[in-house]
Amino acid sequence: MSKTSLPDSSIPSQSTGTIFDPSALIAQRAMEIDASGIRKVFDLAAKLKNPINLSIGQPDFDVPEPLKERMIKAIQAGKNRYTPTQGIAELIAPIRRQVMESTGWRDPGILILSGTSAGIMLSMCALLNPGDEVLFLDPYFVMYRQLPRLIGAVPVAVDTYPDFRLHADRIEAAITPRTRMMIICSPSNPTGITLTAAELSAAAQIARKHNLMVLSDEIYDAFCYQRHESIAPLLPDQCIQLKGYSKTYGMTGWRLGYASGPQVIIEQMSKLQQYTFVCAPAPAQYAALELYQSQSVDMTPMIDAYRRKRDRVVSGLAEHFTINPPGGAFYVFPQVPGSGTATEFVARAIEKNVLVIPGQVFSIRDTHFRISYAVSDDQLQQGIEILNELAEDLL
């Protein structure tokens, strides 16, 4: 029996004599988006031997045992099939109660997500048309700049240097007739800055004035070293609030979060989820019930540990680096000493086996770099010492 094989794309076509080039079929939207600079650092980390890795944006603690046990039980009980697109009712109910209590919203829509990243994507797909503009503060989480481009919208970064605070006048100056959405992230990735009630009130006033939908990304709300403030209570009809479990409980690979907001918008996001993510992972949804049905998970010791790490890295680098002290998350965004770029500084750090991420990954500028202090105390101290040595060479 003769074998049938697919044609080799490198072999000239018998009909035309030309060589087929698969890259010629790649869509323009894909070509316009660069691979994440964070992923590039991760790839580099895999090639180094025992690096001091201060680049990873995830907790260094494992999932608490009660959640693991609940996940295992869910899998063993056969909770492995599709769930309703919007999520299981047992999880939606306590989330809705929690959202109503914290925001004062009357009857919010709830959508269980495959991580808050899915919520960013679905929100934009539901609310933005080609040519619409999305405002966000610079420095920014990498997805805020790239995801609008996938749907033909226009990302607009609003400068916050040098203090990384929300400046209402700069936001006002960036608004055009095409502006439709404003993204607020507090605590911030990559700066760790937390916005005050006054700053959020100013942002809410702008949103009401210009009829903007606000996307409030609150994935780091548990890692807030003072009271966490949210813009959501100020905008009951103009806000989509995104929260998740990935960072708080060290379960980044479980892909679980939720969106809350006006019913009419959440319904559209749910419809779009049917054709994209389908549903959040079923075992993870059932495992999350542990957080609402018992008092077995206490993350206070972990949060306290990160507060101490924050203080350690800020004080440890204070002599050689300019730092805006972060109020949350687990990041510091120092300015590079001297006149060089962050990319150049990071290259020197990598030569010393220290992995950090240059600021141009998160910003139009390349003057700062991101440190994640979600590492062991020993690694953090080693990293601080090496970064200080590099700074001394530049001063």
N, C-alpha and C positions, 0 to 999 in steps of 0.2 A: 504494500500500500504506500502510495507516495505521500510525503509530508507536505502540509500547507503551511507556509510561513508568511508573516507580515513583512511588507517591504521595508528595507533599511532606509531611513530618511537620508542617509549620507550617500545613497546610490542614485545616480541620475535617473530621472523618470524615462521609461522607454518611449512614452508618447511625446514628450516635449524635449527631452534631452537636458532639462534643467535640474538643478539640485534643490530639493525641497528644504526650506529653512523654517523649522517650527517657531523660531523666535519672531518671525514676521507676523504671526497670528496673535501675539500677546496684546491685550487691550491697552489703550493709552492710560486708563485709570491705574492699571498695575504698574506701568512703567514710570508714572509720576511719583510713586511712593517708594522711598528708600527703605531698605531693611532697617529695623530698629537698631539704633546704636547700642542699646542695652544688650540686645541679643548678640551683637558683635563682640561685646566684652565677655559675655557668657561663653561664646565659642572660644575666645582666647583663653579664658580661665581653664577650659578643659585641656588645653595644651601645656599649661604650666604645672610644675611640680610643687604641690602644697603651697599655693599662693595665699597671701593675706587678702582675702576677698571682701572688700568693703563696697561691693557693687550690687549685691543681691537685694532686691526689693521685696523680701518676704521674711517673716519671723524665723528665728533660728531655734524656736522651741517646737516640739511635736504636738500633734493633735491630742487634747486631753483624753484620758482613758475612757471616761463615760461616753464620749462621742464615738470613739472607735468601737466600743462594745455595742452601742446602738446601731452603728453602721453594719457591723457583722451580723447582728440579729436580723436586721432588715434584709440583708442579702440572703441569709439562710431561710428566712420566711417567704422568700420568693418575691420580694419587692424590687424586682429587676426589670420590669416592663415600663413602657411608656406611662407617664401620668397625664392627666389633663394638661393642656398647654399652659394654662395659667398657674398650675401647681396644685398640690394636694390640698383639699379643703381643711384638713387638720392643721396644716402649717399656716395657711392664709389667715385663718380666724385669729390666732394670737398675734400675728404680725399686724393685722388691721387694728386690733385693740391697742397695741403698743404705739402705732403711728397716730391714732386719734388722741391718745393721752399726751404724746410728746409735741404734737403740732396744733391740736385744737381743731383739726379738720373734721368735718361731719361724717362723711361717707366716702373715704378715699378708695380708689381702685388699687388693687394689689396684683403684681405679676412676679412670680418666682422666676429667677433668671439663672442662666449658666454663668454666674459671676457678674459683677457690676459692669465689666467691659461689654457684655452683651446688652446691658441696659443703655449704655452710651450709644451703641450702634442702633438699637431699635428706636430710641428716642429721636435720633436724627433722621432715620428713615421715615418715621411717622410724622415729623413736623417740618422738615426742610424740603424745599423745591430747589432745582438747579438754579444757581445764581444767588440764593439766599446766603446771608452772612451770619457767622457764628463768632461771638466775642468770647475771649478767655484771657486770663492774666498770664503774662510772660515773666518768669519761667512757668512752664506748663507740663502736664502729663502728656507723653508723646502721642497718645491717641487723639487728643483734642485737635491736633493739627492735621493728622492724616485721615481720620475717618470722614470728615466732611467732604474731602476730595473724592471719596469713593462714590458719593451720590451727587456729585456736581455742585456741592455747596462751596462756600468760600470761607476758609478759616482766617480770622483776624486776631492777631496777638496784640494785647494791650500792655505796653511797657510798665513794669513796676519797680525798676531799678531806681535807686540803690537799696531801698529798704524792703522791697517785696510786699508792700502793703497795697490794699485796694484804694486807688485814687479815683474818686468819683468823677473829677473833672476830665481825667484821661479817658475814662469810659465814655463819657458824654461826647468827647471830641471824636471818638472812633465810630459812633453810630451814624448810619446812613439810612436812606429809605429802604434798603434791602436787608437791614439787620432784623433777624427773627429770634435769635437765641443767645443767651448769655450763660456761660458755664462758670459755676462757683465751686471751688474745691478747697475745703478746710476741714482738717489740717491738709496742707499742700504736699504734693509730690511734684517737685523735688526739694522744696525749700524747708518744709516742716512748719511753715508759718501758719498760725491760726488767726482767723479773722474775728474782730471784735463785734459786739452787738451794734455799735455805731456804724461800722463799716458795712455790715450786712443790711442795716436799715437804709443806708445811702444807696446800696445796690438795688434793694427792693423798690425804692422810690423811682429809680431810673427805669426799672422793668415796668412798673405801672404806667409811667409817663409815656413810654414808647411801645407799650403792648408787647413786651418780650416774654417768651417762655424762658424760665430759668431752670437749668439742669444743675441740681445740687449734688455733687459727688462727695459722699460722706463715708467712704470706705475706711478711713482711718479714724473714725469718731471715737473708738475705744482708746486709741493711743493719743489722748488729749490730756496734757498735764495741768490743766485747769478746767473749769467748766466748759463743756463743748457748746458752742453757739451754732444754731442752724438758721438759715434764711427761710426754711419751709413754713414756719408759723406765720410769717409776714405775707405770704403769697399763696393763699389757699386755692386759688384758681389758676395760678400762673407758675406752678413749680412741679417738677418731677424730682422726687428725692430718691437717690440711689444709696443703698446700704448693702452690706454683705457680711459674710462670715469668714471669708478666706484669710484675711489678715488677723482679725481678732483671735481666731482659734487655731491659727497655723495650718489651715486646711486649704491652701491655695490650689492644690491639685484636685480638690473636690468640685470646684466650680459651682459655687452657690451664692446667690445674692437675691435682692428683690428691689423692685421699683414701686413707688407709691405716688399717686397724683390724681388729677381729675379723671373720673371714670371714663369719659369719652376718649381721652388720650390713651389711657391704659388699655382700653379695648382694642384700639388700633395697634398698639405695640404687641398685644397678645396675638392678634391676627397675623402680624408679620412674623412673630416667633414660630407660628405653625409651619411657615415655609423656610425657616432658617435653622434655628436651634432646636425646634420641635418642642422640647421641654427640658427643664433642668434635670440633672442626674437623679433618678428616683431614689436610690439608697441614701444619697446625701440629704434629700428632702426629709426622709423618715428619720435619719440620724439627728437632724436639726430639732426635731420635736423634743429631744432631751433638754434643750435649753429653755423650753417653756413649760415642761411638765415636771421638772424636778429642780432642786437647788444644788446639783452635784458638780457644776462647773463654775469655778471661781478663778477668774483671770487676773485678779488684783496683784498677786505676786509677780506675774510676768510684766504687767504694766509698770509696777514700781521699779522693776529691774531695768526697764527701758528708760525710765526717767533718770535713773542713776547713770546709765550709759550716755544719755544725752548730755548730762552735766559733765561727765568725764571727758567727752570728746570736745565740747565747747571750751572748757577750761584748759584742756591739754593743747589746743591749737591756738589759743588766744594771743600768744606772744608773736606769732609769725603770720597769722591769717586774719583777715577781716571777716567776721561772721555775724549774721543776724540770728540771734538765738532762736531756735525753733520752739514752738509751743506744743507741737504734737508730731504724729507719725514717727518714723525712726530714721529721719534723714537730716543731714546738715549740708549746707550749700555754701562753702567758703569761697572767697575770692582768691584767685591765684596771685601770689606776690610777684612783684616785678612787672615787667612790661610784656611778657610772653603770653601766649594763648593758653587756654585750658587744655586744648588738645596736645600741645607741646609738653605741658606739665604732666599730663596723664601718661604720655609716652615715657617720660623719665621715671614716673612711679612704677610703671609696668616693668621697666628694666630692673627695678629693685624688688620685684615680685609682689607689688601692691596693686590691687585692682580697684580703681575708682572710675567714675564715668564723667567725661567732659561735658561742660555746660551746653555746648552747641547741640547736644542731643535733646535738650529740654528748652532751648531758647534760641532766639535770633542771634543773641550774643554768644561769645565763646571766652568769657572772662572768669567763670566760676566752674566748680566741679562738684559732683554729688558724692557724698559719703553715706553709706548705710551703716548704722551702728547696730544692726541686727546680727551681731556676731558674738563670739565668746569674749570675755574680758581680756584674756591673754592676747587674742588676735587684735582686738581693738587697741590695746596698748602698744603692740608692735607696730601697727599701722600709724598711730600717732607719732611715734618716735621717728619712723622713716620719713613721713611727710614733713616733719619739722626739719629733718636733715636736708631734704630737698629744698625747702624754703630758705634755709640758711645759705645754701649755695647760690641762690638767686638774689639775695639781698646784699 
